Amino acid sequence: MKNTTSKGSHEATLRNSTHRTLCAALIALAASTVATFAQTPDPSQKGTIVSNAPADVVKDLAPTGKLRAAINLGNSVLAQGTPQEPRGITVDLARELSKRLGVPLEMTTFDAAGKVFEALKGGNLDIMFLAIEPVRAAEIAFTAPYVIIEGNYMVPEASPLKTVADVDNANVRIAVAKGSAYDLFLSRTLKNAKLVRSSNGNEAMDMFVADKLEAAAGVKQPIVAYAKSHPGLRVIGERFMAIEQAMGTPKARLQGREAAPRYLAAFVEEMKASGFVADALKRHNQPDAAVAPPAKS
């Protein structure tokens, strides 16, 4: 006769052991999940936690022990909100980078890209989000672009100017924001038209209307929004330039050291590849901005 009592006891013991093992695994998984969220304050951001940045990178990118980031509220594609509560893709990127460096973030807001570049000379900025331009690249170590936006012209509805080529005419005055990417680009490329500068994009568009200038140049999205809210204006559909927005850090402090620029470049590539940039653009309602392609190796 078989010992059924012994067999049943053995099976019960096995079941209990399996149950304890499964519970332990589930508890470990839960603890791991909690730890992950504790390290990632904003779960809507896709950037993943990686190993701590090398000490020399942290020293070059955040020499004061905090990451001082310039946020340009003058470009509504990149940043929105107020100086007290900025938001947008550049804010998200700055927060993610500060988290990886293990330092607090300090943001300073500006109302124009040209003012960011001027402030760079004071030595109080560690990273900035600007369009790649030769004049700027002399002083800033840029990454590859993370977003590409367009520069367009706005003209009066009845204007004979229909194409980009039409605008480069000796009788045309173009309102621009001083020191902007499109100001720098048009300063190099226009042969006949005259640029009339104002301190920021909004003031340039207002000047275009008030002074009855022939055209205004700017980033497509705010130009289109301005034209919609001001009857009698239209935007020339053809872009006059592609604006490559990138991250950068001042060259002067690097003294030829390459570790920090390489880290920043790799950071941007990961942010594009992981979907972080695309998600941020969607989250901040910027569907017309395009994620830049991977950097050329």
VOMI-49842 format. One record per residue (C-alpha): residue in one letter; x, y, z. Coordinates in nm, 4 decimals, decimal comma. Example, Ala and Ser with C-alpha at 12.3 -4.5 7.8 and 13.67 -1.06 7.14 Angstrom:
+------+----------+----------+----------+
| type |       xx |       yy |       zz |
+------+----------+----------+----------+
|    a |   1,2300 |  -0,4500 |   0,7800 |
|    s |   1,3670 |  -0,1060 |   0,7140 |
+------+----------+----------+----------+
//
This chain:
+------+----------+----------+----------+
| type |       xx |       yy |       zz |
+------+----------+----------+----------+
|    m |   0,0000 |   0,0000 |   0,0000 |
|    k |   0,1328 |   0,3440 |  -0,1042 |
|    n |   0,2099 |   0,6106 |   0,1572 |
|    t |  -0,0383 |   0,8764 |   0,0263 |
|    t |   0,0022 |   1,0900 |   0,3412 |
|    s |   0,3756 |   1,1303 |   0,2838 |
|    k |   0,3215 |   1,2073 |  -0,0861 |
|    g |   0,0539 |   1,4725 |  -0,0098 |
|    s |   0,2756 |   1,6338 |   0,2507 |
|    h |   0,5619 |   1,6533 |   0,0011 |
|    e |   0,3398 |   1,8151 |  -0,2654 |
|    a |   0,2099 |   2,0713 |  -0,0148 |
|    t |   0,5632 |   2,1574 |   0,0870 |
|    l |   0,6600 |   2,2003 |  -0,2802 |
|    r |   0,3594 |   2,4259 |  -0,3450 |
|    n |   0,4405 |   2,6402 |  -0,0424 |
|    s |   0,8036 |   2,6720 |  -0,1504 |
|    t |   0,7006 |   2,7732 |  -0,5045 |
|    h |   0,4534 |   3,0269 |  -0,3633 |
|    r |   0,7214 |   3,1794 |  -0,1372 |
|    t |   0,9655 |   3,2032 |  -0,4303 |
|    l |   0,7030 |   3,3736 |  -0,6516 |
|    c |   0,6112 |   3,6213 |  -0,3759 |
|    a |   0,9748 |   3,7063 |  -0,3200 |
|    a |   1,0217 |   3,7716 |  -0,6921 |
|    l |   0,7143 |   3,9961 |  -0,7045 |
|    i |   0,8323 |   4,1929 |  -0,4000 |
|    a |   1,1757 |   4,2399 |  -0,5572 |
|    l |   1,0162 |   4,3568 |  -0,8824 |
|    a |   0,7963 |   4,6052 |  -0,6973 |
|    a |   1,0934 |   4,7399 |  -0,5029 |
|    s |   1,2873 |   4,7809 |  -0,8264 |
|    t |   0,9959 |   4,9704 |  -0,9852 |
|    v |   0,9654 |   5,2026 |  -0,6853 |
|    a |   1,3390 |   5,2705 |  -0,6963 |
|    t |   1,3205 |   5,3525 |  -1,0661 |
|    f |   1,0406 |   5,6061 |  -1,0182 |
|    a |   1,2244 |   5,7561 |  -0,7216 |
|    q |   1,5150 |   5,8330 |  -0,9551 |
|    t |   1,2876 |   5,9694 |  -1,2313 |
|    p |   1,0720 |   6,2543 |  -1,0960 |
|    d |   0,8876 |   6,3051 |  -1,4277 |
|    p |   0,7693 |   5,9647 |  -1,5587 |
|    s |   0,6419 |   6,1319 |  -1,8784 |
|    q |   1,0014 |   6,1807 |  -1,9878 |
|    k |   1,1598 |   5,8905 |  -2,1697 |
|    g |   1,5256 |   5,9493 |  -2,0903 |
|    t |   1,6700 |   5,6553 |  -1,9013 |
|    i |   1,8968 |   5,6686 |  -1,6022 |
|    v |   2,2525 |   5,5774 |  -1,6978 |
|    s |   2,5718 |   5,5512 |  -1,4978 |
|    n |   2,6898 |   5,8697 |  -1,3325 |
|    a |   2,8662 |   6,1152 |  -1,5606 |
|    p |   3,2454 |   6,1204 |  -1,5260 |
|    a |   3,3757 |   6,3763 |  -1,2785 |
|    d |   3,5573 |   6,5759 |  -1,5469 |
|    v |   3,2346 |   6,6058 |  -1,7487 |
|    v |   3,0403 |   6,7298 |  -1,4462 |
|    k |   3,3164 |   6,9799 |  -1,3681 |
|    d |   3,3132 |   7,1236 |  -1,7217 |
|    l |   2,9347 |   7,1274 |  -1,7669 |
|    a |   2,8474 |   7,2424 |  -1,4151 |
|    p |   3,1580 |   7,4100 |  -1,2656 |
|    t |   2,9608 |   7,5824 |  -0,9864 |
|    g |   2,7899 |   7,2639 |  -0,8726 |
|    k |   2,4645 |   7,3452 |  -1,0507 |
|    l |   2,3641 |   7,3362 |  -1,4162 |
|    r |   2,2909 |   7,6924 |  -1,5340 |
|    a |   2,0690 |   7,6671 |  -1,8413 |
|    a |   1,9548 |   7,9449 |  -2,0745 |
|    i |   1,5919 |   7,9117 |  -2,1849 |
|    n |   1,4759 |   8,1243 |  -2,4787 |
|    l |   1,1085 |   8,2124 |  -2,4365 |
|    g |   1,1323 |   8,4108 |  -2,7585 |
|    n |   1,1054 |   8,0878 |  -2,9584 |
|    s |   0,7661 |   7,9369 |  -2,8810 |
|    v |   0,8573 |   7,6059 |  -3,0421 |
|    l |   1,1299 |   7,5484 |  -2,7848 |
|    a |   0,9905 |   7,7107 |  -2,4705 |
|    q |   0,6592 |   7,8402 |  -2,3464 |
|    g |   0,5184 |   7,9662 |  -2,0199 |
|    t |   0,6563 |   8,2451 |  -1,8057 |
|    p |   1,0003 |   8,3356 |  -1,6686 |
|    q |   0,8795 |   8,2034 |  -1,3333 |
|    e |   0,7406 |   7,8776 |  -1,4773 |
|    p |   0,8961 |   7,7994 |  -1,8147 |
|    r |   0,8060 |   7,4797 |  -1,9927 |
|    g |   0,8825 |   7,3164 |  -2,3248 |
|    i |   1,1267 |   7,0783 |  -2,4846 |
|    t |   1,4333 |   7,2805 |  -2,3804 |
|    v |   1,3181 |   7,2794 |  -2,0185 |
|    d |   1,2647 |   6,9023 |  -2,0350 |
|    l |   1,6101 |   6,8467 |  -2,1828 |
|    a |   1,7755 |   7,0696 |  -1,9238 |
|    r |   1,6029 |   6,8830 |  -1,6410 |
|    e |   1,7019 |   6,5448 |  -1,7797 |
|    l |   2,0646 |   6,6509 |  -1,8201 |
|    s |   2,0848 |   6,7940 |  -1,4674 |
|    k |   1,9434 |   6,4682 |  -1,3324 |
|    r |   2,2108 |   6,2669 |  -1,5117 |
|    l |   2,4876 |   6,4966 |  -1,3954 |
|    g |   2,3542 |   6,4742 |  -1,0398 |
|    v |   2,3394 |   6,8511 |  -0,9902 |
|    p |   2,0519 |   7,0966 |  -0,9365 |
|    l |   1,9178 |   7,2935 |  -1,2316 |
|    e |   1,9106 |   7,6741 |  -1,2443 |
|    m |   1,7236 |   7,8222 |  -1,5420 |
|    t |   1,7600 |   8,1775 |  -1,6701 |
|    t |   1,5029 |   8,2905 |  -1,9265 |
|    f |   1,5517 |   8,5280 |  -2,2183 |
|    d |   1,3127 |   8,6762 |  -2,4728 |
|    a |   1,5468 |   8,6401 |  -2,7709 |
|    a |   1,8220 |   8,4066 |  -2,8894 |
|    g |   2,0543 |   8,7002 |  -2,9532 |
|    k |   2,0340 |   8,7923 |  -2,5855 |
|    v |   2,1327 |   8,4377 |  -2,4867 |
|    f |   2,4434 |   8,4644 |  -2,7017 |
|    e |   2,5324 |   8,8041 |  -2,5521 |
|    a |   2,4837 |   8,6700 |  -2,1972 |
|    l |   2,7238 |   8,3865 |  -2,2749 |
|    k |   3,0102 |   8,6345 |  -2,2549 |
|    g |   2,9375 |   8,6933 |  -1,8854 |
|    g |   3,0388 |   8,3378 |  -1,7971 |
|    n |   2,7169 |   8,2642 |  -1,6067 |
|    l |   2,5686 |   8,0046 |  -1,8418 |
|    d |   2,6614 |   7,6381 |  -1,8751 |
|    i |   2,4277 |   7,5143 |  -2,1482 |
|    m |   2,2130 |   7,6872 |  -2,4054 |
|    f |   1,9646 |   7,5892 |  -2,6755 |
|    l |   2,0384 |   7,7806 |  -2,9940 |
|    a |   2,0343 |   7,7347 |  -3,3686 |
|    i |   2,3694 |   7,6333 |  -3,5135 |
|    e |   2,5293 |   7,9338 |  -3,6825 |
|    p |   2,8956 |   7,9963 |  -3,7796 |
|    v |   2,9164 |   8,3150 |  -3,5688 |
|    r |   2,7928 |   8,1283 |  -3,2634 |
|    a |   2,9963 |   7,8139 |  -3,3306 |
|    a |   3,3137 |   8,0161 |  -3,2822 |
|    e |   3,2247 |   8,0436 |  -2,9120 |
|    i |   2,9911 |   7,7503 |  -2,8490 |
|    a |   3,0610 |   7,3765 |  -2,8702 |
|    f |   2,7388 |   7,2602 |  -3,0380 |
|    t |   2,5856 |   6,9146 |  -3,0507 |
|    a |   2,4146 |   6,7925 |  -3,3652 |
|    p |   2,0611 |   6,9360 |  -3,3903 |
|    y |   1,7776 |   6,7793 |  -3,1927 |
|    v |   1,4965 |   6,9694 |  -3,3692 |
|    i |   1,4660 |   7,1320 |  -3,7113 |
|    i |   1,2282 |   7,4222 |  -3,7616 |
|    e |   1,1699 |   7,6605 |  -4,0511 |
|    g |   1,2259 |   8,0276 |  -4,1177 |
|    n |   0,9531 |   8,2006 |  -4,3205 |
|    y |   0,8596 |   8,5451 |  -4,4443 |
|    m |   0,5382 |   8,7314 |  -4,3618 |
|    v |   0,4107 |   9,0021 |  -4,5974 |
|    p |   0,0977 |   9,2160 |  -4,6413 |
|    e |  -0,1880 |   9,0282 |  -4,8078 |
|    a |  -0,1747 |   9,2470 |  -5,1191 |
|    s |   0,2042 |   9,2355 |  -5,1497 |
|    p |   0,3489 |   9,1419 |  -5,4896 |
|    l |   0,6075 |   8,9290 |  -5,3040 |
|    k |   0,5130 |   8,5664 |  -5,3665 |
|    t |   0,8373 |   8,3696 |  -5,3334 |
|    v |   1,1564 |   8,3751 |  -5,1272 |
|    a |   1,3468 |   8,5026 |  -5,4293 |
|    d |   1,1038 |   8,7946 |  -5,4637 |
|    v |   1,1931 |   8,9187 |  -5,1165 |
|    d |   1,5608 |   8,9784 |  -5,1927 |
|    n |   1,4916 |   9,3078 |  -5,3665 |
|    a |   1,6508 |   9,6483 |  -5,3171 |
|    n |   1,3113 |   9,7988 |  -5,2370 |
|    v |   1,2339 |   9,5478 |  -4,9593 |
|    r |   1,2876 |   9,6070 |  -4,5870 |
|    i |   1,2695 |   9,2976 |  -4,3654 |
|    a |   1,1958 |   9,3098 |  -3,9930 |
|    v |   1,4075 |   9,0649 |  -3,7892 |
|    a |   1,4978 |   8,9975 |  -3,4270 |
|    k |   1,8530 |   9,1141 |  -3,3666 |
|    g |   2,1013 |   8,8289 |  -3,3309 |
|    s |   1,8471 |   8,5586 |  -3,4163 |
|    a |   1,9446 |   8,2629 |  -3,6335 |
|    y |   1,7504 |   8,4080 |  -3,9242 |
|    d |   1,9098 |   8,7517 |  -3,8764 |
|    l |   2,2557 |   8,5926 |  -3,8937 |
|    f |   2,1589 |   8,3765 |  -4,1914 |
|    l |   1,9995 |   8,6602 |  -4,3890 |
|    s |   2,2905 |   8,8905 |  -4,3082 |
|    r |   2,5149 |   8,6399 |  -4,4886 |
|    t |   2,2892 |   8,5508 |  -4,7794 |
|    l |   2,0797 |   8,8507 |  -4,8830 |
|    k |   2,2239 |   9,0538 |  -5,1678 |
|    n |   1,9732 |   9,3385 |  -5,2048 |
|    a |   1,7061 |   9,3575 |  -4,9329 |
|    k |   1,7678 |   9,5565 |  -4,6144 |
|    l |   1,7309 |   9,4125 |  -4,2637 |
|    v |   1,5629 |   9,6248 |  -3,9958 |
|    r |   1,6313 |   9,4915 |  -3,6471 |
|    s |   1,4320 |   9,4874 |  -3,3251 |
|    s |   1,5140 |   9,3368 |  -2,9870 |
|    n |   1,2987 |   9,0244 |  -3,0170 |
|    g |   1,0625 |   8,8422 |  -3,2507 |
|    n |   0,7357 |   8,9876 |  -3,1217 |
|    e |   0,8671 |   9,3431 |  -3,1396 |
|    a |   0,9995 |   9,2793 |  -3,4907 |
|    m |   0,6561 |   9,1679 |  -3,6100 |
|    d |   0,4891 |   9,4682 |  -3,4463 |
|    m |   0,7484 |   9,6959 |  -3,6093 |
|    f |   0,6760 |   9,5372 |  -3,9471 |
|    v |   0,3096 |   9,6356 |  -3,9136 |
|    a |   0,3577 |   9,9776 |  -3,7501 |
|    d |   0,6277 |  10,0951 |  -3,9903 |
|    k |   0,4646 |   9,9363 |  -4,2952 |
|    l |   0,7725 |   9,7356 |  -4,3867 |
|    e |   0,7612 |   9,5051 |  -4,6861 |
|    a |   0,8332 |   9,1804 |  -4,4972 |
|    a |   0,9091 |   9,0224 |  -4,1623 |
|    a |   1,1242 |   8,7137 |  -4,1099 |
|    g |   1,0932 |   8,4649 |  -3,8278 |
|    v |   1,0349 |   8,1133 |  -3,7036 |
|    k |   0,7407 |   7,9643 |  -3,8930 |
|    q |   0,5090 |   7,8846 |  -3,6013 |
|    p |   0,4974 |   8,2308 |  -3,4361 |
|    i |   0,4932 |   8,4007 |  -3,7785 |
|    v |   0,1903 |   8,1920 |  -3,8834 |
|    a |   0,0143 |   8,2584 |  -3,5504 |
|    y |   0,0768 |   8,6334 |  -3,5836 |
|    a |  -0,0607 |   8,6421 |  -3,9378 |
|    k |  -0,3760 |   8,4576 |  -3,8299 |
|    s |  -0,4420 |   8,7076 |  -3,5527 |
|    h |  -0,3741 |   9,0138 |  -3,7723 |
|    p |  -0,6045 |   9,0395 |  -4,0758 |
|    g |  -0,4385 |   9,1588 |  -4,3946 |
|    l |  -0,1193 |   8,9543 |  -4,3551 |
|    r |  -0,0034 |   8,6281 |  -4,5117 |
|    v |   0,2960 |   8,3949 |  -4,4835 |
|    i |   0,4980 |   8,2908 |  -4,7878 |
|    g |   0,4748 |   7,9120 |  -4,7815 |
|    e |   0,8267 |   7,8453 |  -4,9062 |
|    r |   1,0838 |   7,8548 |  -4,6272 |
|    f |   1,3945 |   8,0666 |  -4,6660 |
|    m |   1,6002 |   7,8500 |  -4,4265 |
|    a |   1,6003 |   7,5364 |  -4,2139 |
|    i |   1,6871 |   7,6248 |  -3,8551 |
|    e |   1,8861 |   7,3521 |  -3,6789 |
|    q |   1,8309 |   7,3790 |  -3,3044 |
|    a |   2,1062 |   7,2265 |  -3,0917 |
|    m |   2,2431 |   7,2192 |  -2,7384 |
|    g |   2,5736 |   7,3836 |  -2,6648 |
|    t |   2,8251 |   7,4720 |  -2,3956 |
|    p |   3,0815 |   7,7577 |  -2,3896 |
|    k |   3,4112 |   7,6733 |  -2,5569 |
|    a |   3,6204 |   7,9171 |  -2,3525 |
|    r |   3,6104 |   7,7122 |  -2,0335 |
|    l |   3,6949 |   7,3847 |  -2,2064 |
|    q |   4,0480 |   7,4840 |  -2,3105 |
|    g |   4,0405 |   7,2146 |  -2,5753 |
|    r |   3,9014 |   6,9387 |  -2,3505 |
|    e |   3,6600 |   6,7178 |  -2,5437 |
|    a |   3,4959 |   6,4996 |  -2,2757 |
|    a |   3,2071 |   6,7359 |  -2,1974 |
|    p |   3,1136 |   6,8123 |  -2,5615 |
|    r |   3,1255 |   6,4399 |  -2,6408 |
|    y |   2,8992 |   6,3622 |  -2,3445 |
|    l |   2,6543 |   6,6342 |  -2,4477 |
|    a |   2,6540 |   6,5109 |  -2,8078 |
|    a |   2,5826 |   6,1523 |  -2,6967 |
|    f |   2,3079 |   6,2790 |  -2,4653 |
|    v |   2,1298 |   6,4533 |  -2,7550 |
|    e |   2,1568 |   6,1459 |  -2,9762 |
|    e |   2,0018 |   5,9295 |  -2,7050 |
|    m |   1,7223 |   6,1806 |  -2,6494 |
|    k |   1,6344 |   6,1641 |  -3,0189 |
|    a |   1,6672 |   5,7860 |  -3,0512 |
|    s |   1,4697 |   5,7068 |  -2,7338 |
|    g |   1,1678 |   5,9127 |  -2,8377 |
|    f |   1,2258 |   6,1716 |  -2,5645 |
|    v |   1,2402 |   6,4626 |  -2,8127 |
|    a |   0,9351 |   6,3468 |  -3,0092 |
|    d |   0,7342 |   6,2964 |  -2,6898 |
|    a |   0,8325 |   6,6394 |  -2,5576 |
|    l |   0,7273 |   6,8115 |  -2,8803 |
|    k |   0,3932 |   6,6323 |  -2,8673 |
|    r |   0,3447 |   6,7038 |  -2,4980 |
|    h |   0,4071 |   7,0749 |  -2,5512 |
|    n |   0,1824 |   7,0939 |  -2,8604 |
|    q |   0,4495 |   7,1528 |  -3,1243 |
|    p |   0,3438 |   6,9104 |  -3,3998 |
|    d |   0,5049 |   7,1081 |  -3,6835 |
|    a |   0,8582 |   7,0825 |  -3,5438 |
|    a |   1,0587 |   6,7881 |  -3,6786 |
|    v |   1,2919 |   6,5691 |  -3,4771 |
|    a |   1,6369 |   6,6031 |  -3,6314 |
|    p |   1,7883 |   6,2927 |  -3,7925 |
|    p |   2,0738 |   6,1045 |  -3,6219 |
|    a |   2,4087 |   6,2781 |  -3,6312 |
|    k |   2,6391 |   6,1785 |  -3,9148 |
|    s |   2,9174 |   5,9580 |  -3,7877 |
+------+----------+----------+----------+
//
